[in-house]
Amino acid sequence: MNALQLKSLALRFGIAAFISSAVPGLIKAQQATNFKDEINIVYQNIYRHFYDSSKQLFIEKTVLKADEKLYAYLWPVCALVQAANEMEVLEPAKKILPPVVAIIDKYYSPAKAPHPGYDSYVVSEGGGDRFYDDNQWIGIAYLDAYTRNKDAAYLRLGKDIYDYMLTGYDTVSGGGLYWKEFDKTTKNTCSNGPAVIMALQLYDITKQKRYMDTAMLLYDWTNKNLQAADKLFYDNIRLQARTIDQRKYTYNSGTMLQSNVMLYGITKDKKYLKRAQDLAAASLAHFYKNNLYPDNYWFNAVLLRGYIDLYKVDGEKKYVQSFNTYAKEVWKTQRDNKNLIGTRKVKSLIDQAGYLEIIARLAQVPGLI
């Protein structure tokens, strides 16, 4: 066992002893009998197996290779901040979100040009590249939190992330946002779909026309350049070769589905509702097989966001019900003897956080359990 593995093991032993006092909003759960019990178990496990209390940072995986960094990259923490928000929806009196926000703050690089934003790795540990979508996932969670609790700090942070993401826009290939800062090779659905959502969130909060203008600019570009004939969305356009990466992921369908539902809610134009319904049907047919969605839980959580928003508008429950079946199947067949989620031997923070968001959202939908 090398020094890094010893350090990781020592951290996990320390975390296990620390868990009873360290986990914010902890509720003791004995056995999973419904989603709320499962939420508690998964949440406790995140702090037990993935939290370094000495540094107040999360760890990426349960077992690290010698050349892997100890602490989590930003992406899984982005997933966790949204899951924490959904847990606070269920239990508003508990302070589950602020501790995660405090950790995300450690990825913030205020002095970097062209605009402050969140690095892909902890700044004090060397930082990393910046990705527009990572920043947007945080922004969406913060604006969701503001809508729920009206804490002005979340609105301020959301506006700051919006300003940062616009530094990734230009008119190459007719518009659209890049995926990675200073990397001009691709423009992706995963950096444009969530940008539409953020802009619509800010429009809904402020009623400022500039946010709606941004939303429509990016929405139209994404539909024109990255939507497939089957209504789903391709991953990205490669700008130098002018070719399309035709891979399809649940989260890309999810952001554009949610965008359409939000546009329908704002404009009452039924074309957006029809697009949302078509995309929901295509997503179910393409991704849902044998009671399971593909194996990236967090990608799937983003699709569930769109399904739930659509259900609130048209009352069609089958899409959300498919996730109810899926979540129970995951708990039954993709969970180890420590109640860690995942099909791989080494468990990851992103998988725990993604599954946690799924079940926290499902617990908010009446009549499923």
C-alpha positions in Angstrom: 0.0 0.0 0.0 1.5 3.3 -1.1 1.6 6.6 1.0 -1.4 8.1 -0.8 -3.6 5.0 -0.2 -2.5 5.0 3.5 -3.5 8.6 3.8 -6.8 7.9 2.1 -7.5 5.0 4.4 -6.6 7.0 7.5 -8.9 9.7 6.4 -11.8 7.3 6.0 -11.2 5.8 9.5 -11.2 9.4 10.8 -14.4 10.2 8.9 -16.2 7.2 10.3 -15.5 8.3 13.9 -16.4 11.9 13.0 -19.6 11.2 11.2 -22.1 11.6 14.1 -21.1 15.2 14.7 -19.9 16.2 11.3 -22.9 15.5 9.0 -25.2 18.6 8.8 -28.8 17.8 9.0 -28.2 14.2 9.9 -31.2 12.0 10.7 -30.5 8.4 11.9 -31.8 5.8 9.5 -31.9 2.1 10.2 -33.2 0.3 7.2 -34.3 1.6 3.8 -38.1 1.2 3.6 -38.9 4.3 1.4 -37.1 7.0 -0.4 -36.7 9.2 2.7 -34.9 6.4 4.5 -32.7 5.8 1.5 -31.9 9.5 1.3 -30.6 9.4 4.8 -28.4 6.4 4.2 -26.9 7.7 1.0 -26.3 11.1 2.6 -24.6 9.7 5.6 -22.4 7.5 3.4 -21.2 10.5 1.4 -19.9 12.0 4.6 -18.6 8.7 6.0 -16.7 7.6 2.9 -16.0 10.7 0.9 -15.4 13.5 3.3 -12.1 14.7 4.8 -13.0 16.5 8.0 -9.5 17.8 8.5 -9.5 19.7 5.2 -13.3 20.0 4.9 -13.2 18.7 1.4 -14.7 15.8 -0.4 -12.8 12.8 -1.9 -13.4 11.7 -5.5 -13.4 7.9 -5.0 -13.2 5.2 -2.3 -9.9 3.9 -3.7 -7.3 6.0 -5.3 -4.5 5.1 -7.7 -1.0 6.4 -7.0 -1.3 9.0 -9.7 -4.7 10.3 -8.8 -5.4 13.4 -6.8 -6.9 12.9 -3.4 -9.7 15.5 -3.4 -12.8 15.6 -5.6 -12.9 17.5 -8.8 -15.6 20.2 -9.0 -18.1 18.1 -11.1 -19.2 15.6 -8.3 -19.5 18.5 -5.9 -21.7 20.3 -8.5 -23.9 17.2 -8.3 -24.0 17.2 -4.5 -25.0 20.8 -4.2 -28.1 20.2 -6.2 -28.9 17.1 -4.2 -28.4 19.1 -1.0 -30.9 21.6 -2.3 -33.5 18.9 -3.0 -33.0 17.6 0.6 -33.7 21.0 1.9 -36.9 21.1 -0.1 -38.0 18.0 1.8 -36.7 19.4 5.2 -36.5 23.2 5.0 -35.5 23.7 8.6 -32.2 21.7 8.1 -29.0 23.4 6.9 -27.9 20.9 4.4 -26.9 23.2 1.5 -24.6 25.7 3.3 -21.8 23.2 4.1 -21.6 22.1 0.5 -21.5 25.8 -0.6 -18.6 26.4 1.7 -16.7 23.6 0.0 -17.5 24.8 -3.5 -16.2 28.2 -2.4 -12.7 26.6 -2.2 -12.8 26.0 -6.0 -13.5 29.7 -6.7 -10.8 31.7 -8.5 -11.6 35.4 -8.2 -8.5 36.8 -9.9 -8.5 34.7 -13.1 -9.3 36.5 -16.3 -11.6 37.1 -18.1 -14.0 36.8 -15.2 -14.1 35.1 -11.8 -15.3 31.5 -11.8 -14.9 28.0 -10.4 -11.9 25.9 -11.2 -12.2 22.2 -11.8 -10.0 21.5 -8.8 -9.5 23.0 -5.3 -7.6 26.3 -5.8 -5.4 25.8 -2.7 -4.4 22.4 -4.1 -3.3 23.8 -7.4 -6.6 24.6 -9.1 -7.4 23.5 -12.6 -9.1 24.3 -15.9 -12.5 25.9 -15.9 -15.5 24.3 -17.6 -18.6 26.4 -18.4 -21.0 23.6 -17.6 -19.5 22.9 -14.1 -20.1 26.6 -13.3 -23.6 26.4 -14.8 -24.7 23.4 -12.7 -23.7 25.4 -9.6 -25.6 28.4 -10.9 -28.7 26.4 -11.5 -28.6 25.0 -7.9 -28.0 28.4 -6.4 -30.9 29.9 -8.3 -33.2 27.0 -7.3 -32.1 27.8 -3.7 -32.9 31.5 -4.2 -36.4 30.7 -5.6 -37.0 28.5 -2.6 -35.6 30.6 0.3 -35.1 34.1 -1.2 -31.5 34.3 0.2 -30.0 37.1 -1.8 -26.5 35.6 -1.6 -27.7 32.8 -3.9 -29.1 35.3 -6.5 -25.9 37.3 -6.4 -23.8 34.1 -7.0 -26.1 33.0 -9.8 -25.7 36.3 -11.6 -22.0 36.1 -11.2 -21.9 32.7 -12.8 -24.1 33.9 -15.6 -21.7 36.7 -16.3 -18.8 34.2 -16.3 -20.5 31.8 -18.7 -21.1 34.5 -21.3 -17.3 34.9 -21.7 -17.6 31.5 -23.4 -19.8 32.8 -26.2 -18.8 33.9 -29.7 -20.3 33.7 -33.2 -18.1 30.9 -34.5 -20.4 28.4 -36.1 -23.3 30.9 -35.7 -23.1 31.3 -31.9 -23.2 29.0 -28.9 -21.0 28.5 -25.8 -17.8 26.6 -25.7 -17.5 23.7 -23.2 -14.1 24.5 -21.7 -12.4 27.8 -21.2 -9.7 28.6 -23.7 -10.5 25.4 -25.6 -12.0 26.4 -29.0 -12.5 22.9 -30.3 -16.1 22.1 -29.4 -19.4 23.7 -28.5 -21.6 21.2 -26.5 -25.2 20.7 -25.6 -24.0 20.3 -22.0 -22.7 23.9 -21.9 -25.6 25.4 -23.9 -28.6 23.5 -22.4 -27.9 24.5 -18.8 -27.1 28.0 -20.0 -30.6 28.3 -21.3 -32.0 27.1 -18.0 -29.9 29.6 -16.0 -30.9 32.5 -18.3 -34.6 31.5 -17.9 -34.3 31.2 -14.2 -32.8 34.8 -14.0 -35.5 36.1 -16.3 -38.2 34.5 -14.2 -36.7 36.1 -11.1 -35.9 39.6 -12.4 -38.1 39.9 -15.5 -35.1 41.6 -17.3 -35.3 41.2 -21.0 -31.6 40.6 -21.5 -31.9 37.2 -19.8 -34.7 36.1 -22.1 -32.7 37.3 -25.1 -29.7 35.1 -24.0 -32.0 32.1 -23.4 -33.5 32.3 -26.9 -30.2 32.9 -28.6 -28.7 29.8 -27.0 -31.9 27.8 -27.3 -32.2 28.4 -31.0 -28.6 27.7 -31.7 -28.7 24.4 -29.8 -31.8 23.2 -31.6 -30.4 24.2 -35.0 -27.0 22.7 -34.5 -27.3 19.7 -32.1 -30.8 18.3 -32.2 -31.1 14.9 -34.0 -33.9 13.8 -36.2 -35.3 11.6 -33.4 -35.7 14.7 -31.2 -32.8 13.8 -28.9 -29.6 15.9 -28.8 -26.1 15.1 -29.9 -23.2 15.7 -27.6 -21.2 18.4 -29.5 -20.1 20.0 -32.7 -16.4 19.8 -33.5 -15.6 23.2 -34.8 -12.4 22.6 -36.8 -13.7 19.6 -38.7 -17.3 20.8 -38.7 -18.5 17.4 -37.7 -21.0 16.3 -35.0 -20.2 14.0 -32.1 -23.4 11.9 -32.3 -23.3 10.4 -28.9 -26.5 10.9 -26.9 -26.7 11.3 -23.2 -29.6 11.6 -20.8 -28.5 14.9 -19.4 -28.5 16.6 -22.7 -32.1 15.6 -23.3 -32.8 16.7 -19.7 -31.6 20.3 -20.0 -33.4 20.9 -23.3 -36.6 19.2 -22.1 -36.5 21.4 -19.0 -35.8 24.5 -21.1 -38.9 23.8 -23.2 -41.1 23.4 -20.2 -39.8 26.6 -18.7 -40.4 28.5 -22.0 -43.9 27.2 -22.1 -44.5 28.4 -18.5 -43.2 31.8 -19.4 -44.7 32.3 -22.8 -47.7 30.0 -22.8 -46.8 29.1 -26.4 -47.9 25.5 -26.8 -45.1 24.8 -29.3 -42.7 24.6 -26.4 -45.0 22.2 -24.6 -45.2 20.0 -27.7 -41.4 20.0 -28.1 -41.1 19.0 -24.4 -43.6 16.2 -24.8 -41.9 14.9 -28.0 -38.5 15.0 -26.3 -39.8 13.2 -23.2 -41.3 10.4 -25.3 -38.1 10.1 -27.4 -35.9 10.0 -24.3 -38.0 7.3 -22.7 -37.9 5.2 -25.8 -34.2 5.6 -26.3 -32.7 5.4 -22.8 -35.1 3.3 -20.7 -34.4 -0.4 -21.0 -35.3 -3.3 -18.7 -36.3 -0.9 -15.8 -33.0 0.9 -16.0 -31.5 4.1 -17.4 -27.8 4.2 -18.5 -25.2 3.9 -15.8 -24.4 7.6 -15.1 -26.8 8.4 -12.2 -26.1 12.1 -12.3 -26.8 12.4 -16.1 -30.0 10.6 -15.4 -30.9 13.0 -12.5 -30.8 15.9 -15.0 -33.2 14.1 -17.2 -35.5 13.5 -14.2 -35.5 17.3 -13.6 -37.1 17.7 -17.0 -39.6 14.9 -16.5 -40.8 16.3 -13.2 -41.2 19.8 -14.6 -43.2 18.4 -17.5 -45.4 16.3 -15.1 -46.2 19.4 -13.1 -47.6 21.0 -16.4 -49.3 18.2 -18.2 -49.9 15.6 -15.5 -48.4 12.7 -17.5 -46.8 10.5 -14.8 -45.3 7.7 -16.9 -41.9 9.4 -17.3 -41.5 10.1 -13.6 -42.9 6.6 -12.8 -40.1 5.1 -14.9 -37.6 6.8 -12.6 -39.5 5.5 -9.6 -39.0 2.0 -10.9 -35.4 2.7 -11.9 -34.4 4.1 -8.5 -35.8 1.1 -6.7 -34.0 -1.3 -9.2 -30.7 0.5 -8.5 -31.2 0.2 -4.8 -31.9 -3.5 -5.2 -29.3 -4.5 -7.7 -26.6 -1.7 -7.8 -25.7 -1.3 -4.1 -22.9 -3.0 -2.2 -22.9 -4.3 1.4 -21.9 -0.8 2.6 -25.0 0.7 0.9 -22.7 2.5 -1.6 -24.2 3.0 -5.1 -22.5 1.9 -8.3 -21.9 -0.9 -10.7 -18.1 -0.6 -10.4 -16.0 -2.0 -7.5 -14.5 1.4 -6.7 -17.3 3.8 -5.7 -17.4 7.4 -6.7 -18.8 10.6 -5.2 -20.5 11.5 -8.4 -22.6 8.3 -8.3 -23.7 8.8 -4.7 -24.6 12.4 -5.4 -26.5 11.6 -8.6 -28.5 8.9 -7.0 -29.2 11.1 -4.0 -30.6 13.8 -6.2 -32.9 11.3 -8.0 -34.4 9.9 -4.8 -34.7 13.3 -3.2 -36.6 14.6 -6.2 -38.8 11.5 -6.3 -39.6 11.9 -2.6 -41.2 15.2 -3.5 -43.6 13.7 -6.1 -46.8 12.5 -4.4 -48.3 9.1 -5.2 -45.2 7.3 -6.4 -44.2 5.2 -3.4 
